Amino acid sequence: MRLSTCRAEYLREHKYGIFIARVEKTYKKPFRMKKLALVALSLMILTSACNNAEKSGSSDHTDSVANEDAHSIGGDKDEHGCLVGAGQTWSQIKQGCIQVFNVGLRLNPVDMKEGEAVISAFVVANDDQSKVELFLPDNTKNTIIMDKTDNNIYQKDSYKYDANKADLYVNGEVKYKGNVE
């Protein structure tokens, strides 16, 4: 049996003789769009979770990623493990990696020419002040360890450092001076 109204409605007979109407409802299309959007969102979340699980793998993989990140932060390391890109240098006196510009006393060249960059030397003392380590700008690979000889005077070969004046002598001539306050 077929009825017609503004919308098409169909009746069918149930097995107990009751008529059931099926009506096309206006909310079906938006409801389908919501379902489709929900399914799409669920799939995106599921695929991203699976990708993260594959990337993380095991704790060994996580450790290697952490090590790679730590290596990439400071850059290359020298033979002592000092981060060159972070300005670290190996100190024989301190027996570790230091940043000489933070730890040592800056000695600026006496003969500075206008318009040229100032390239300083640095002096680092050991804990008991019995030795100093000299970091020269032209000698980046090796440092010079000087022993204390007199009252705050340190010497080795042609180098002499006067800690009272913060003067560095090379072959008896003052080449670098520090700021003494």
C-alpha positions in Angstrom: 0.0 0.0 0.0 1.4 3.4 -1.0 0.6 6.8 0.5 1.7 10.0 -1.0 2.1 13.3 0.9 4.6 16.1 0.7 7.3 13.6 1.3 7.3 10.0 0.2 6.3 7.7 3.0 6.0 4.0 2.6 4.1 1.7 4.8 4.6 -1.9 5.1 2.9 -4.5 7.1 4.6 -6.0 10.1 4.1 -9.7 10.7 1.6 -8.9 13.5 -0.6 -6.8 11.2 0.8 -3.4 12.4 1.7 -0.9 9.8 5.2 0.7 10.2 6.0 3.9 8.4 9.4 4.8 7.0 10.0 8.5 6.6 12.9 10.2 5.0 14.2 12.6 7.6 15.8 15.9 6.9 18.7 15.3 9.4 20.1 12.3 7.6 22.6 14.1 5.4 24.2 16.2 8.1 24.3 13.2 10.4 26.2 11.2 7.7 28.6 14.1 7.3 29.3 14.1 11.1 29.9 10.4 10.9 32.3 10.8 8.0 34.2 13.6 9.8 34.4 11.5 12.9 35.7 8.5 11.0 38.3 10.6 9.2 39.5 12.2 12.4 39.7 8.7 14.1 41.8 7.4 11.2 44.2 10.4 11.4 44.7 9.9 15.1 45.2 6.2 14.7 47.8 6.6 11.9 49.8 9.2 13.8 49.8 7.0 16.9 51.0 4.1 14.9 53.8 6.2 13.3 54.9 7.4 16.7 55.0 3.9 18.0 57.1 2.8 15.0 59.5 5.7 15.5 60.0 5.1 19.2 60.8 1.4 18.8 62.8 0.4 21.9 64.7 2.2 24.6 67.9 1.6 22.7 66.6 3.7 19.8 65.5 6.4 22.2 69.0 6.5 23.8 70.6 6.8 20.4 68.3 9.6 19.4 69.1 11.4 22.7 72.8 11.0 22.1 72.5 12.3 18.5 70.6 15.4 19.9 73.2 16.0 22.5 76.0 15.7 19.9 74.2 18.1 17.5 73.6 20.8 20.1 77.3 21.5 20.8 78.7 20.4 17.5 82.0 18.6 16.9 84.1 17.3 19.8 87.9 17.3 19.9 90.1 14.4 21.0 89.3 15.1 24.7 85.6 15.3 24.2 85.4 19.1 24.4 82.6 20.8 22.4 84.5 22.9 20.0 81.3 24.8 18.8 80.6 25.8 22.4 84.1 27.3 22.8 85.4 24.5 25.0 89.1 23.8 25.2 91.0 21.1 27.1 92.9 22.4 30.1 95.8 20.4 31.4 95.8 22.3 34.7 92.0 21.9 35.3 92.0 18.4 33.8 88.8 19.1 32.0 87.0 21.0 29.3 86.8 24.7 30.0 85.7 27.9 28.2 88.9 29.9 28.6 87.0 33.2 28.2 84.9 32.4 31.2 87.5 30.7 33.4 90.8 32.4 32.5 92.2 35.9 32.8 92.1 37.7 29.4 95.3 39.3 28.3 95.0 41.7 25.3 97.9 42.4 22.9 100.0 45.5 23.6 100.5 46.3 19.9 96.9 46.6 18.7 96.3 48.1 15.3 93.1 50.1 14.7 90.5 48.3 12.6 92.0 44.8 13.3 90.3 42.3 15.5 91.7 41.9 19.1 92.8 38.3 19.6 93.5 37.8 23.2 95.6 35.3 25.2 94.3 33.7 28.4 95.9 32.5 31.6 94.3 29.9 33.8 95.8 29.1 37.3 95.5 25.8 39.1 93.8 25.6 42.5 96.9 26.2 44.7 98.2 28.9 42.4 101.5 27.0 41.9 101.2 26.8 38.1 99.4 28.7 35.3 98.4 27.5 31.9 98.9 29.9 29.0 96.5 29.8 26.0 98.0 31.8 23.1 95.9 32.8 20.1 98.4 31.5 17.6 99.0 28.2 19.4 95.6 26.6 19.7 96.7 23.0 19.9 99.3 23.2 22.7 99.2 25.2 25.8 102.2 26.3 27.9 102.4 25.3 31.6 104.4 27.8 33.6 105.7 27.1 37.1 105.7 29.7 39.9 109.3 31.0 40.5 109.0 34.0 42.7 106.3 36.2 44.2 103.5 35.7 41.6 106.0 35.3 38.8 105.5 32.3 36.5 108.1 31.2 33.9 108.8 28.7 31.2 111.4 29.0 28.4 110.9 32.4 26.7 107.6 33.1 28.5 107.2 34.9 31.8 103.9 35.9 33.4 103.7 38.6 36.2 100.4 37.9 38.0 100.7 41.2 40.0 100.8 43.3 36.9 99.0 40.8 34.6 101.7 41.2 32.1 102.9 38.4 29.7 106.5 38.7 28.5 107.8 36.9 25.5 111.6 37.0 25.1 111.8 39.7 27.8 109.3 42.1 26.0 105.7 42.7 27.2 103.4 41.3 24.5 100.1 41.0 26.4 98.5 42.9 29.3 95.5 42.1 31.5 93.3 44.4 33.4 94.3 44.4 37.1 91.8 46.0 39.5 
